Amino acid sequence: MFRTTPMLLLAAAVLPQSKWQEIGKTSTGNSVYLAGKSVRKAPDGIVTATLRVTYDKGLETPKGKVTSSRAVAMFDCAKRTVATKESVLYLNEAKGIEYSRRVIGKPGFGPALTSTFADVALKHLCAK
């Protein structure tokens, strides 16, 4: 019979839990991740979530290659639209080296372009 020891339970409890869950890929093959604990649904039906994209080939910029990005976005599932509240492009996310950061004071909703991170997230978060 299998018996659980206190040390085994302790080891399982301290194992790191991944913050990011892969929810799909863009048309260019970049992985889209969702921070599960960030998902919030407002009384008006708007879903807000933090997303992350890793770029397989990187995006060339004058400062170097952008290797990943994060965004806080709002999704109107009824209208199938999206609005970005904040976006950060990283040259090196692990070291916290940013290429750019934008905080949008008054986000506007619009359609999610097909196969972009917003489209992947909209389909995931608004699945029926």
Residue pairs with C-beta under 8 A, 6 or more apart in sequence:
19 35
19 36
19 37
20 33
20 34
20 35
20 52
21 33
21 34
21 35
21 36
22 31
22 32
22 33
23 32
23 33
23 34
23 120
23 121
23 124
24 31
24 32
24 120
24 123
24 124
25 31
25 32
25 120
26 32
26 53
26 115
26 116
26 117
26 120
27 114
27 115
27 116
28 56
28 115
29 56
30 53
30 54
30 55
30 56
30 117
31 53
31 54
32 51
32 52
32 53
32 117
32 120
32 121
33 51
33 52
33 53
33 54
34 49
34 50
34 51
34 52
34 121
34 124
34 125
35 49
35 50
35 51
35 52
38 48
38 49
38 50
38 72
39 47
39 48
39 49
39 125
40 47
40 48
40 49
41 47
42 48
45 76
45 77
45 78
46 74
46 75
46 76
47 74
47 75
47 77
47 125
47 126
48 72
48 73
48 74
48 75
48 85
49 72
49 73
49 75
49 121
49 125
50 70
50 71
50 72
51 70
51 71
51 72
51 73
51 117
51 121
52 68
52 69
52 70
52 71
53 68
53 69
53 70
53 71
53 117
54 67
54 68
55 65
55 66
55 67
55 68
55 69
58 65
58 66
58 67
59 65
59 66
59 89
61 91
61 99
63 91
63 99
64 91
64 99
65 91
66 89
66 90
66 91
66 99
67 90
67 91
67 92
67 93
68 89
68 90
68 93
69 87
69 88
69 89
69 90
69 117
70 87
70 88
70 90
70 93
71 84
71 85
71 86
71 87
71 88
71 117
72 84
72 85
72 86
72 87
73 82
73 83
73 84
73 85
73 118
73 121
74 82
74 83
74 84
74 85
74 107
74 109
75 81
75 82
75 121
75 122
75 125
75 126
76 82
76 83
76 109
77 122
77 125
77 126
79 109
80 111
80 112
80 122
80 126
81 109
81 110
81 111
81 112
82 109
82 110
82 111
82 112
82 118
82 121
82 122
83 104
83 107
83 108
83 109
83 110
84 104
84 107
84 118
85 103
85 104
85 107
86 101
86 102
86 103
86 104
87 101
87 102
88 98
88 100
88 101
88 102
89 98
89 99
89 100
89 101
90 96
90 97
90 98
90 99
91 97
91 98
91 99
112 118
112 119
112 121
112 122
113 119
